[in-house]
Each structure stands twice: as structure tokens, then as C-alpha cells.
Amino acid sequence: MAKVLTGAEVNEVMGECLANGEILEYREGPECFWQMPSLLGSGYARQMQLRPGLWLTVSDYQKRQTHIYEAPHRRTMPLTLVFYLAGGMRVDNSGLTTTQEEIAGKSYLYCLPNTFETEAYPGAQQHREVRIRMLPELMPTLRDRVHELPTEMRTTIEHPEQASLYYPTAITPAQQHVLQQIVQWPYQGITRQLYLEGKVLELLALHFEQMLAPRTHKSLLTRDIDRIYQARDILIQNMAHPPSLSKLARQVQLNERKLKEGFHQVFDTTVFGYLHNHRMEQARYLLQTGQLNIQETARWVGYASRSSFVVAFKKKFQAVPSQYLKGAG
């Protein structure tokens, strides 16, 4: 049975490791970096305060144990937008009617003050996320047009202490592109800060576009939307050897037509278009982090031929894989 640590136990281990110098940590101006101690897992988190009341955090780690945190949310809290690129967590919040399983490929915009929350992060699972936290009062430019926003968002901006906002959506290809630019954490000093602030504002704009756009999948029943997401998860889990369209449809108990139409409505792409994009993004990440070489990456994402992989990668990113290899150039 997997070991479970409470938040207090995690903090105790962190404190001991800090005191013993076992954690790599640095701070420079508005930016800080820390590495997870080996007793808890591996990986890192980087955070930057882009301006007063606006923070960006990029995390990439794997826990050895399941970590469970329990905490009350204060009377006022930042508006938070988190994008899961890998992994996820289970959330029990007193302000929500059901337990939420937050998963890779989705984003979550929330502000739930005056609530109590339990978060469970599973161990032995790669977890990558981009998290934006922003004080609602930082959005004064929207006040003249706040009536255009959904009710929950209007309340969050106008009366943050009364907010009850929890808005999950699928990560779009446009957002995925911006997220990969952020994860690279490029440039230095003030140039980096300006660049990242611009990318964060771009992500917020793309998210508001989703909130305001007509929900084209309204005709889908809730259970069918759940099955579309289940099909997406099956594709991701079997990326190298995906099932055929007919087999996938049977696995999620949909007919092929509804599966194809559902993918267009929920993800704005085809079933195997989504798989292709996921393969390419995973390949770029593996190359950038130096985990695998080009041949190994090609096999990992499902290409038997290195040359076919290189052609597909170049078409997607307008660059050959070798340009993304860690340390290249």
C-alpha cells in the first residue's frame, strides 16, 4: 500500500531538509526556485511575482508518497488559474457539491474564499502544472465591461469575498502553445519578467475567450462529455499503441459518429488530431528536458521510424528535433 503523508508531515520533512542543506533553493529579486528533497520525490518548482498581486508558478515533480493537504481558504483569496500538463489531484472543497478529479489536459479557474479544502496529490506520478494567481482587484480595466462576463466571474471581480467560482475547461491548442513557451522560462532579469507577464496575460485572454464563446457542445449529454474525456484519457495512456477508432468507441460506449463529433465539439479537433498534438508536445518536452534522445523519443511517442518522426515534428514546430535537445546550440 502506498505511503500517505499529511501536509504537516511534508512540511516537517521540508524543514529538516532545509536545515540540513539538502534542498537546492535560490531567490533572486521576484523569482525563486526550489527542488523537492529526495525523501519526498524529485523535481522542482519556480515562482515569479510578475507584479504586486500577480504570481506565476511552474512545477514539474514526482512524489514518492501520496501527499494530503488540509487547509481553510481565507476570507479573501487570489483568483487562481491552473493548467495541468501532466498528473493532477483530487479536491474536496466545502464550497463544491462533489469531489473534483483535476486531470491533465484541463485547466481550472477558481476562487473559493471562506471554504475548507482537502487536496490529495498521488505519488509515483509525474505532475506538471502552470499556475497563475491574481488578486481580483488587478482587473480594473474590465470593470466597464464586467457585465459581459458570466455571473460567477462578475461576482469574483466586484465582490471577491462573496466569490464562488470553479470553472474547469479543456486546454486548447492555442493555450498549449503559450504554456510550452512559459515552461521554457526563457530570457533573464527584467526581460524574463516582461516576457512571462505578457504570456500570462495572453493565457488569461484565451481563457476568457473560452468562457465567453458559445458552448458548442451543449447538445451533448453530460454522460457523453464524460465519455469523450474518457476516450481522450485512453488515447493518452496508450499513446504509442492507440486503439482503432472503432475499438475506442466501443471502450467508451459511444458510436463512432458521436465519438468523432464529440471530439470536434469538446476539443476542436479530430480524435487522432488530438493524439498527434499530444505526441508532439510530449516529444518536445522529452527532448527539452534531456530525458531521451531523438530515436528513443520517437519510439516513446509511437513512431517506429525516426525519419517519419522528424518529418512530423518539423511540420508541427517548424524546427527539427535536434534543435530542442537539451544543451543543443
Secondary structure, DSSP 8 states (H G I E B T S, - for coil): ---EEEHHHHHHHHHHHHHTT-S-EEEETTEEEEE--TTTEEEEEEEEEEETTEEEEEEEEEESSEEEEEEE--SS--EEEEEEEE-EEEEEETTSSS-EEEETTEEEEEE-TT-EEEEEE-SSSEEEEEEEEE-GGG-GGGGGGGGGS-HHHHHHHH-GGG--EEEEEE--HHHHHHHHHHHT--S-HHHHHHHHHHHHHHHHHHHHHHHHS--TTTTS-HHHHHHHHHHHHHHHHTSSS---HHHHHHHTT--HHHHHHHHHHHHSS-HHHHHHHHHHHHHHHHHHTTSS-HHHHHHHTT-S-HHHHHHHHHHHHSS-GGGGSTT--
